[in-house]
């Protein structure tokens, strides 16, 4: 089944982890995909090769998504290669994991720029053309840290909460034009990014105890939800944050 055939997606931070899984999911649904990276071109090329193996086209573009001009360049490259950006998935994320009172202004700017401002810049860049076509999908990837207090997660949590708020406001402004905006909030996912937290082993142990399914959420499970939200079958879902955590957050 290829409900996204003929569509093009830009997935930020799609060289590995959840971003890579999302890029491959959208390719499986028929979309051509722009793979974005900032530091590791080799992993981005691997994602692109996997997309090609699925019979879809891909383009690898380096861009620091916390900078407006680079986000605009990313979108311009996508349009030049494929003619349009139909789906924008704001997945790229960064941050310095430490207590909030130990953070400084530079770390605040870095985290908020990459995680939240990138969504703002990206939507501003793609929305006019989406409005003209009468169709578009915008998805922000957040986390439970937007709603719960997690150790060493302060500024990252703030940036994730900003994503969810931006999604709600954009959803209301853009819904009349056939553009659907939603967020997906994964639980604890065992990716390389998790190991940057000084307490990552404790986070994993707690998640293992709290998750009623008894299994961690996988990048592919998150990607399936993103893929569904991009299809017309999900057109009635507007401005929501869909939690994919194996039941973690419902436990006491």
N, C-alpha and C positions, 0 to 999 in steps of 0.2 A: 504494500500500500504506500502510495507516494502523495499524500495530501499537500505537501509543500513543493511539489514539482513546479519549476519555473520561478521560484522565489530565491532571494539571496539573503543570507544572514551574516551579520558581523558579530563575532563572539570575542569579547576582550579577554585577555589572559587565557587563551585557549591552547597553549602549548602542552599543558599537562593537567592532571587532576580533574576537578569538576568541569573546568572549561573545555578540556579535551573531550570528555564524555558528552558534553552538550553539543560540541561541534560535530561529533560523529553521529549523534542521535538525529540532529537536523539533516545531516547528509543522508542518513537512512530513510528519512521521510521525504527525500527528494530535493532538498535545497542545495544550492551552491553556497560555500562558506568561506568567509574571509577570516583567516586565522591571525590573531594579533598576539604579539609578544613584546617584551621590553629587553630582557637580558639573554634568554636562551633561544637563539634561532634554531639550534639543532632539534630541540623538542618540538618547536613549531613546525619544522619541516616534516618531522615524524607524523604529526597530526595531519598535515596536508597530504602526505603519502597515503595515510589510512583513508582519508576522504576520497582520494583518487581511486583507491581499490574498491570503493563502493560505487564507482561510476559517476561521481559528481565532480564538479570543478572546484578548485580552491585557489586562494591567493594568500600569501604570507606577507604581513605588513608589520614592521616595527613601529611602535608608537608608545610614548609615555602618556597614558590616558589621563593623567592629572593635569595636563597642559592643553588648553583650549585649541591652540593652533595645531597640535599633533593629533587631537581627536578629529578636527576638521580635515586634516590630511588623510587620516585613516578612512573616513567616510568618502572622501573624494576619490581615493584609490579604488574603493569598492565600486563606486558608480562608474568610474572609467573602465573597470574590468568587466562588470556584469550588468551595468545599466541602471541599477537601483539598489537601495538598501530597504528590504521589506521587513526585516527583523533585526532588532538591536538587542543583544544580550549583554548586559553590564555585569560581567563576572569578575573582572580583574580586582584583586584585593591585596592590600599590604598593611603593615602596621608594626610597631615596636611593642612586643608584649612585656609590659611591666606595670606596676601599680600606677594609678592615675596621677598621684602627687609627685611621682618621679619623672613624669613626662615633661618635655619642654615645647616651646612654640614651634620649633622646626619639625618635631615628631608629629605634632598636631596637624600642621599644614600638609606634611607628606601623606599621612593617613587619610585625612578628610578629602584631600585632592584626588587621590587615586580611587578611593572607595566610593565617594559620594559625588564630588564635583564632576567626575567623569561621566556619571549618568546624566547630570544636568547638561553638560556640554554635548554629549552624544545625542540626546533627545532634541536639543536646539538645532543640531546639524541635520537630523534626518526627518523631523516632523513636517516641515513644509512640503517636501516631496511626497511623503506618506499621505498627507491631507489631500493633495492634488489627485492621488490615485484612489483615495477612498479605502485604503487598507493598510494596516501595519500592526506589528507586534513589538512591544517593548517589555523586557523582563529584567528585573534587578535581582541579583543573588544576595541575600542577607544572611542572618544567622540568629540563633536564639539569644545571642549577646545583645541584640537590640531590645530585648524585653526582660532579660534576666541578668543579674549581676554575676559575672564570671571572673575568676582570678586573673589578673594581668591583662584585662580585656577592655579597660575603660574607654580609651579613645576609639578603639576599633568598634566597640559597642555603640558609641555615639554616631559614628559614621554609618553603621548599618541601620540604626534607627532613622537617620536622615534619608537613606535610600527608600525605606518603606513609606516615609512621609512624602517624598518626592513622587513616588509611584502613585499614591492616592490623588495628589493634586493634578499630576499629568493625566491620570485616568479620566478625571472629570472634564478637563479641558479638551481632551482628544477623542473621547468616546463618540461624540457626534460625527466624527469624520471616519469612523470605521477602524479606528486605532485602539487596540486593547493593551492596557498597561497593567502588569501584575508583578508580584515578587514571589520568589521561592526561598524558603528558609530551611536549609539543611540542618540536621542535628550534627552529632560528632561523626565526621567522615575521616577514615584513615588515609590521609594523603600526606605528602612530604611537608606541606605547610604546617601541619599540626606539630611537627617535631621542633618548630622554632619556639614553642612555648616552653619556658623552664619547668612548668608543672605538667607537661604533656602526658607523662605516664599516669599521674594521678587523674587527669581528665579522662583518660581511656578507661581506667579502673572504675571510676564513678559511673561513666556512661554504660559500661558493661553491666553494672548492678541495676541501673535505673531503667534500662530499655526493656520493656515487656516482651518484645519479639525475641530477645536473646541474641540479636545480631546487630552489628553496626550498619548504618545506612551506607550504601555504595554510591560512588559518583554516577554510575549508570542509572540507579533508581532516581536520583535527583534529575538527571538528564531526561528521563522518561516524562517526568512532570512538566519540565520546560517544553519539551516537544509537544505535549498535549496542549499546553496553553497557547502555543503558536498556531494551532489548527483552528479551522472554523467551528469545530465541535465545541470549543471552549469559548465561543464568542459571548456567552452570557456571563462569563467570569470577568469582573471589572474592578480594578483597584484593590485586589485582595493580596494577602500574604499567605501563601500555601506552605504549611509546615510539613516537612518530610524528615521525620526524626525517629521513626520506629516506635513512637509513643513516649519518648523521653520526657517531654514537657507536661504530660498529663499525670505523671507520677508525683506523689507527695515528696 
